[in-house]
């Protein structure tokens, strides 16, 4: 028998849950090295513009579908579609919704890596500050599985306790701890000798640095970072909307969510760039920046094990908040669509997720001969390609078309939901942009990503 639909107890609980879903490795891991690769300050301004004109409107659309539909993604589309519509809008959504599970299949493994580094630093393991530690971690399926299971068990224990009783409370403590850690690490990083050069690189627009790379590639990176940082298109933000009240407009709530998400990304930059310049480390080192390059920074610091441990606690908390928020979306699917209890949904989907996470682990060792996109690629690359390059942009495109289409939900209904409650309102004048321009931008982003990937 299904349970009554739960609600978050407070406005701050909703904002932090949605922000927790958005805040993750995209802010702390991807954002700094993308900024580093694209020349610093001018790229940051471009990113903020893309966030305002692309990310924010899409965030409002997904939140409105969730709050008005009062269900997970498929159920929300089914509840909101035009009664006269012959097309079953909810059917493609099941495919998009599967992106939540595929995302967690590799995100849980990455969270396990962070857990491993956190333990390594606090236990004083000398190899944790070298590239050898990461190589040993990837080569050992047993070690990866242990930390994967610890991360997942922690996620399941929090989620099984319910939205108000455990998830909301846990997210509040985690987000509070996250920002406290940010402040401590920012102060420490900016007291390092030479840190000011890192701040200058990060925040000062420099055309010379910006022009070193192909301009279109840079614009594309800014658009995709603004788009993917919010995890839009697979319903993980919509489920947060389904748990909140209609007391405040979604413009007001969306503003706070996107502000917190951006603030964490900027704070990560205020930590990483000063540290990189202080110790003459390349800030555009790519995905290896967090797991190989930055650990070497702590080797040169006094009390390096403590500061390294604190940094990876920060990363782990950010990743865990995303795990909890996205897994809650999957649990809610079992409750809403399959009429399971919360406990049953958590246990069944938790077991499935645990098993499905193993291929990502094995891709770095016993299955390393499987290289889906050529030499050096792994199962993680395949799973990330399915979600990041396809389901997220196509899902966002689909929800934009559905929300703005009179044969779907309808732009008048969508605008009414966005503006329901107290607070800032969205002008009708922006509807043509959301109806015609945004879908074209998303399609271009998706098509460009596919072309770049295979070329």
C-alpha positions as CSV (number, residue, x, y, z in Angstrom):
1,X,0.0,0.0,0.0
2,X,1.4,3.5,-0.9
3,X,2.1,6.0,1.8
4,X,0.7,9.6,2.0
5,X,2.8,12.0,0.0
6,X,5.4,13.6,2.3
7,X,6.1,17.3,2.4
8,X,9.2,19.3,3.6
9,X,8.5,21.1,6.8
10,X,10.2,24.4,5.9
11,X,11.2,26.7,3.1
12,X,14.9,26.5,4.0
13,X,14.6,22.7,3.9
14,X,13.3,22.8,0.3
15,X,16.0,25.3,-0.8
16,X,18.8,23.3,0.8
17,X,17.5,20.0,-0.6
18,X,17.3,21.3,-4.1
19,X,20.6,23.1,-3.7
20,X,22.1,19.8,-2.3
21,X,20.9,18.0,-5.5
22,X,22.6,20.7,-7.7
23,X,25.7,21.1,-5.6
24,X,28.2,18.3,-6.2
25,X,31.3,17.4,-8.1
26,X,30.2,19.6,-11.1
27,X,30.8,22.6,-8.9
28,X,33.9,21.6,-7.0
29,X,35.6,19.2,-9.4
30,X,34.6,20.2,-12.9
31,X,34.1,24.0,-12.5
32,X,37.7,24.9,-11.4
33,X,39.5,22.9,-14.1
34,X,37.1,24.1,-16.8
35,X,37.8,27.7,-15.7
36,X,41.5,26.9,-15.7
37,X,41.4,25.4,-19.2
38,X,39.5,28.4,-20.6
39,X,41.7,31.2,-19.3
40,X,40.1,32.3,-16.0
41,X,38.1,35.5,-15.3
42,X,36.5,36.2,-18.7
43,X,35.3,32.7,-18.9
44,X,33.7,33.1,-15.4
45,X,31.7,36.1,-16.7
46,X,30.6,34.0,-19.7
47,X,29.5,31.2,-17.4
48,X,27.4,33.5,-15.3
49,X,25.7,34.8,-18.4
50,X,24.8,31.3,-19.5
51,X,23.6,30.4,-16.0
52,X,21.3,33.4,-16.0
53,X,19.9,33.0,-19.5
54,X,19.8,29.2,-19.8
55,X,20.2,27.5,-16.4
56,X,17.8,29.6,-14.4
57,X,14.8,29.5,-16.8
58,X,15.2,25.7,-17.1
59,X,15.4,25.4,-13.3
60,X,12.1,27.2,-13.1
61,X,10.4,24.9,-15.6
62,X,11.5,21.7,-13.9
63,X,10.5,23.0,-10.4
64,X,7.1,24.1,-11.7
65,X,6.4,20.7,-13.2
66,X,7.4,19.0,-10.0
67,X,5.3,21.3,-7.7
68,X,2.2,21.3,-9.9
69,X,2.4,17.6,-10.7
70,X,3.0,16.5,-7.1
71,X,4.8,13.4,-8.3
72,X,8.0,12.0,-9.7
73,X,8.8,13.0,-13.3
74,X,6.6,10.4,-15.2
75,X,3.6,11.0,-12.9
76,X,4.0,14.8,-13.1
77,X,3.8,14.7,-16.9
78,X,0.8,12.4,-16.7
79,X,-1.0,14.7,-14.2
80,X,-0.3,17.9,-16.1
81,X,-0.7,17.0,-19.7
82,X,-3.6,18.5,-21.7
83,X,-6.6,16.3,-21.3
84,X,-7.2,16.4,-25.1
85,X,-3.7,15.5,-26.0
86,X,-3.5,12.2,-28.0
87,X,0.3,11.9,-27.4
88,X,1.3,10.1,-24.2
89,X,3.8,12.7,-22.9
90,X,4.8,10.6,-20.0
91,X,6.1,7.6,-21.9
92,X,9.5,9.1,-23.1
93,X,9.9,10.4,-19.5
94,X,10.5,6.9,-18.2
95,X,13.6,6.7,-20.4
96,X,14.8,10.1,-19.2
97,X,14.0,9.2,-15.6
98,X,16.3,6.2,-15.9
99,X,19.1,8.8,-16.0
100,X,18.8,9.1,-12.2
101,X,19.9,5.4,-11.8
102,X,22.6,5.6,-14.5
103,X,24.0,8.8,-12.9
104,X,24.2,7.2,-9.5
105,X,25.9,4.1,-11.0
106,X,29.1,6.1,-11.4
107,X,28.5,9.0,-9.0
108,X,28.4,6.6,-6.1
109,X,31.8,5.2,-7.2
110,X,33.2,8.7,-7.3
111,X,31.8,9.4,-3.9
112,X,33.5,6.3,-2.6
113,X,36.9,7.6,-4.0
114,X,36.4,10.8,-2.0
115,X,35.6,8.7,1.1
116,X,38.8,6.8,0.5
117,X,40.9,9.9,0.2
118,X,39.3,11.4,3.3
119,X,40.2,8.3,5.3
120,X,43.7,8.2,3.8
121,X,44.5,11.8,4.8
122,X,43.2,11.6,8.3
123,X,44.9,8.2,8.9
124,X,48.3,9.7,7.8
125,X,48.8,7.5,4.8
126,X,51.8,9.0,3.1
127,X,51.0,7.7,-0.4
128,X,47.6,9.6,-0.4
129,X,49.5,12.7,-1.5
130,X,51.0,10.9,-4.6
131,X,49.6,9.8,-7.9
132,X,50.4,6.2,-6.8
133,X,47.5,6.3,-4.4
134,X,45.0,6.9,-7.1
135,X,46.5,4.2,-9.3
136,X,46.3,1.7,-6.5
137,X,42.7,2.7,-5.7
138,X,41.6,2.2,-9.3
139,X,43.5,-1.1,-9.6
140,X,41.8,-2.6,-6.5
141,X,38.1,-3.5,-6.9
142,X,37.9,-4.6,-3.3
143,X,39.0,-1.2,-1.9
144,X,36.7,0.6,-4.3
145,X,33.7,-1.6,-3.4
146,X,34.3,-1.1,0.4
147,X,34.1,2.6,0.1
148,X,31.3,2.4,-2.4
149,X,29.3,0.4,0.0
150,X,30.0,2.7,2.9
151,X,28.8,5.7,0.9
152,X,25.7,3.9,-0.3
153,X,24.7,2.5,3.2
154,X,25.0,6.1,4.6
155,X,22.7,7.3,1.7
156,X,20.2,4.5,2.3
157,X,20.1,5.0,6.1
158,X,19.3,8.7,5.6
159,X,16.7,8.2,2.9
160,X,14.8,5.4,4.5
161,X,14.0,7.7,7.5
162,X,11.7,9.8,5.4
163,X,11.7,13.3,3.9
164,X,11.0,15.4,7.0
165,X,12.4,13.1,9.7
166,X,15.8,12.4,8.2
167,X,16.5,13.7,4.7
168,X,15.6,17.3,5.5
169,X,17.4,17.4,8.8
170,X,20.5,15.6,7.4
171,X,20.7,18.0,4.4
172,X,20.4,21.0,6.7
173,X,23.4,19.8,8.8
174,X,25.4,18.8,5.7
175,X,24.9,22.1,4.0
176,X,25.7,24.0,7.1
177,X,28.9,21.9,7.6
178,X,29.7,22.4,3.9
179,X,29.7,26.2,4.1
180,X,31.7,26.1,7.4
181,X,34.3,24.0,5.7
182,X,34.4,26.3,2.7
183,X,35.1,29.3,4.9
184,X,37.9,27.6,6.8
185,X,39.5,26.3,3.6
186,X,39.2,29.7,1.8
187,X,41.0,31.4,4.7
188,X,43.8,28.8,4.7
189,X,44.3,28.8,0.9
190,X,44.4,32.6,0.7
191,X,47.0,32.9,3.4
192,X,49.5,30.9,1.3
193,X,52.3,32.8,-0.3
194,X,51.5,33.6,-3.9
195,X,47.8,33.0,-3.4
196,X,46.9,36.5,-4.8
197,X,48.0,35.4,-8.3
198,X,45.4,32.6,-8.2
199,X,42.7,35.1,-7.2
200,X,43.7,37.4,-10.0
201,X,43.6,34.6,-12.6
202,X,40.2,33.5,-11.3
203,X,38.4,36.8,-11.0
204,X,40.1,39.2,-13.4
205,X,38.9,39.2,-17.0
206,X,41.9,38.6,-19.3
207,X,41.3,38.6,-23.0
208,X,44.8,37.2,-23.8
209,X,44.1,34.1,-21.6
210,X,40.6,33.8,-23.0
211,X,41.7,33.9,-26.7
212,X,44.3,31.2,-26.3
213,X,41.5,28.6,-26.9
214,X,38.9,28.3,-29.7
215,X,36.2,30.8,-28.9
216,X,33.3,28.5,-29.8
217,X,34.8,25.7,-27.7
218,X,35.0,28.1,-24.8
219,X,31.4,29.3,-25.2
220,X,30.3,25.6,-25.5
221,X,32.1,24.8,-22.2
222,X,30.4,27.7,-20.4
223,X,27.0,26.7,-21.7
224,X,27.4,23.0,-20.7
225,X,28.8,23.9,-17.3
226,X,25.9,26.2,-16.6
227,X,23.5,23.6,-17.9
228,X,24.9,20.5,-16.2
229,X,25.8,22.0,-12.8
230,X,22.0,22.0,-12.0
231,X,21.4,18.4,-13.1
232,X,18.3,19.4,-15.1
233,X,16.3,17.1,-17.4
234,X,16.0,13.8,-15.5
235,X,13.6,14.9,-12.7
236,X,16.0,15.2,-9.7
237,X,15.1,18.9,-9.3
238,X,11.4,18.2,-10.0
239,X,11.0,15.9,-7.0
240,X,12.3,18.6,-4.7
241,X,9.6,20.9,-6.1
242,X,7.0,18.2,-5.5
243,X,7.7,18.3,-1.8
244,X,7.3,22.1,-1.2
245,X,4.4,24.4,-0.7
246,X,3.0,27.1,-2.9
247,X,3.6,29.9,-0.4
248,X,6.5,31.4,-2.3
249,X,7.0,31.9,-6.1
250,X,9.4,29.6,-7.8
251,X,11.3,32.7,-9.0
252,X,12.2,33.5,-5.4
253,X,13.0,29.9,-4.5
254,X,14.9,29.3,-7.8
255,X,17.0,32.4,-7.2
256,X,18.2,31.1,-3.8
257,X,18.9,27.6,-5.2
258,X,21.0,28.9,-8.1
259,X,22.8,31.4,-5.9
260,X,23.8,28.7,-3.4
261,X,24.9,26.4,-6.3
262,X,27.0,29.2,-7.8
263,X,28.4,30.3,-4.5
264,X,29.8,26.8,-3.8
265,X,31.5,26.8,-7.3
266,X,33.0,30.2,-6.6
267,X,34.2,29.2,-3.2
268,X,35.8,26.1,-4.7
269,X,37.6,28.4,-7.1
270,X,38.8,30.6,-4.2
271,X,40.3,27.5,-2.6
272,X,41.8,25.7,-5.6
273,X,43.3,28.6,-7.6
274,X,45.2,30.2,-4.8
275,X,46.6,26.8,-3.8
276,X,47.6,25.9,-7.4
277,X,49.4,29.2,-7.9
278,X,51.0,29.1,-4.5
279,X,52.6,25.8,-5.4
280,X,53.0,26.4,-9.1
281,X,50.5,23.7,-10.2
282,X,48.7,23.9,-13.5
283,X,45.0,25.0,-12.8
284,X,43.8,23.5,-16.1
285,X,45.0,20.0,-15.2
286,X,41.7,18.4,-16.2
287,X,39.7,15.7,-14.3
288,X,42.9,14.6,-12.5
289,X,43.0,17.9,-10.7
290,X,41.2,16.7,-7.6
291,X,42.6,13.2,-7.3
292,X,46.2,13.5,-8.5
293,X,47.2,17.2,-8.7
294,X,45.7,18.8,-5.6
295,X,46.8,16.1,-3.1
296,X,50.4,17.1,-4.0
297,X,49.6,20.6,-2.7
298,X,48.9,19.3,0.8
299,X,52.3,17.6,0.7
300,X,53.9,21.1,0.8
301,X,51.7,22.5,3.5
302,X,52.3,22.4,7.3
303,X,49.9,19.9,8.9
304,X,49.1,18.8,5.3
305,X,47.3,15.6,6.4
306,X,44.8,17.7,8.4
307,X,44.1,20.2,5.6
308,X,43.9,17.5,3.0
309,X,41.5,15.5,5.1
310,X,39.4,18.7,5.6
311,X,39.3,19.3,1.9
312,X,38.1,15.8,1.1
313,X,35.5,16.0,3.8
314,X,34.2,19.0,2.0
315,X,34.2,17.2,-1.3
316,X,32.6,14.1,0.2
317,X,29.7,16.0,1.9
318,X,29.0,17.8,-1.4
319,X,28.9,14.5,-3.3
320,X,26.8,12.8,-0.6
321,X,24.2,15.5,-0.7
322,X,23.7,14.8,-4.4
323,X,23.6,11.1,-3.8
324,X,20.8,11.5,-1.2
325,X,18.7,14.0,-3.3
326,X,18.9,11.9,-6.5
327,X,18.3,8.6,-4.8
328,X,15.3,10.1,-3.1
329,X,13.9,10.7,-6.6
330,X,14.2,7.0,-7.3
331,X,12.6,6.0,-3.9
332,X,9.7,8.4,-4.7
333,X,9.2,6.6,-8.0
334,X,8.7,3.3,-6.1
335,X,6.2,5.0,-3.8
336,X,4.3,7.0,-6.4
337,X,4.3,4.7,-9.4
338,X,4.7,1.2,-7.9
339,X,2.8,1.9,-4.7
340,X,5.6,0.5,-2.5
341,X,6.3,1.6,1.1
342,X,9.4,3.8,1.6
343,X,11.2,1.0,3.3
344,X,10.5,-1.4,0.4
345,X,11.4,1.1,-2.3
346,X,14.7,2.0,-0.5
347,X,15.7,-1.7,0.0
348,X,14.8,-2.8,-3.6
349,X,16.3,0.2,-5.5
350,X,19.2,0.3,-3.1
351,X,20.1,-3.3,-3.9
352,X,19.7,-2.7,-7.6
353,X,21.9,0.4,-7.4
354,X,24.6,-1.5,-5.5
355,X,24.8,-4.2,-8.2
356,X,24.6,-1.7,-11.1
357,X,27.5,0.3,-9.6
358,X,29.9,-2.6,-9.9
359,X,30.6,-2.3,-13.7
360,X,32.0,1.2,-13.1
361,X,34.4,-0.2,-10.5
362,X,35.4,-3.2,-12.7
363,X,36.0,-0.9,-15.6
364,X,39.3,0.3,-14.1
365,X,40.7,-3.2,-13.4
366,X,39.2,-6.6,-14.3
367,X,37.1,-5.2,-17.2
368,X,39.7,-2.6,-18.4
369,X,39.9,-4.3,-21.8
370,X,36.4,-2.9,-22.4
371,X,37.1,0.5,-23.9
372,X,33.8,1.8,-25.4
373,X,35.2,5.0,-27.0
374,X,38.7,3.9,-27.8
375,X,42.0,3.6,-26.0
376,X,41.9,4.8,-22.4
377,X,38.1,5.0,-22.0
378,X,36.2,3.1,-19.4
379,X,32.7,2.1,-18.3
380,X,32.5,5.4,-16.4
381,X,33.0,7.3,-19.7
382,X,30.2,5.3,-21.3
383,X,27.8,6.0,-18.4
384,X,28.8,9.6,-18.2
385,X,28.2,9.9,-22.0
386,X,24.7,8.5,-21.7
387,X,23.7,10.9,-18.9
388,X,25.7,14.1,-19.4
389,X,25.8,14.2,-23.2
390,X,22.3,12.8,-23.9
391,X,19.7,12.3,-21.2
392,X,20.3,15.6,-19.4
393,X,20.1,17.9,-22.5
394,X,17.4,15.9,-24.2
395,X,15.4,15.8,-21.0
396,X,15.7,19.5,-20.6
397,X,14.6,20.0,-24.2
398,X,11.7,17.7,-23.7
399,X,10.5,19.4,-20.5
400,X,10.8,22.8,-22.1
401,X,8.7,21.7,-25.1
402,X,6.1,20.1,-22.8
403,X,5.8,23.0,-20.5
404,X,5.5,25.6,-23.2
405,X,3.3,23.6,-25.6
406,X,-0.5,24.0,-25.6
407,X,-0.7,20.3,-26.4
408,X,1.5,19.5,-23.4
409,X,1.0,21.5,-20.2
410,X,0.8,25.0,-21.7
411,X,2.8,28.2,-21.1
412,X,0.0,30.0,-19.4
413,X,-0.4,27.1,-16.8
414,X,3.4,27.0,-16.4
415,X,3.7,30.7,-15.8
416,X,0.8,30.6,-13.3
417,X,2.6,27.9,-11.3
418,X,5.9,29.7,-11.4
419,X,4.3,32.9,-10.1
420,X,2.1,31.2,-7.5
421,X,2.8,32.6,-4.0
422,X,4.6,35.6,-2.5
423,X,7.8,36.9,-4.0
424,X,9.4,37.8,-7.3
425,X,7.3,37.2,-10.4
426,X,8.3,36.1,-13.9
427,X,7.2,38.5,-16.7
428,X,5.0,37.3,-19.6
429,X,7.5,38.9,-21.9
430,X,10.0,36.1,-21.3
431,X,7.6,33.4,-22.6
432,X,8.6,33.7,-26.3
433,X,12.2,33.3,-25.3
434,X,11.4,30.2,-23.2
435,X,9.2,28.8,-26.0
436,X,11.3,29.4,-29.1
437,X,14.9,30.2,-28.2
438,X,15.8,28.0,-25.2
439,X,14.8,24.7,-27.0
440,X,17.0,25.7,-30.0
441,X,20.0,26.5,-27.6
442,X,19.6,23.1,-25.9
443,X,19.4,21.3,-29.2
444,X,22.6,23.1,-30.4
445,X,24.4,22.2,-27.1
446,X,23.4,18.6,-27.4
447,X,24.3,18.3,-31.1
448,X,27.6,20.0,-30.6
449,X,28.5,17.7,-27.7
450,X,27.7,14.6,-29.8
451,X,29.8,15.9,-32.8
452,X,32.7,16.8,-30.5
453,X,32.6,13.5,-28.8
454,X,32.8,11.4,-31.9
455,X,35.2,13.6,-33.7
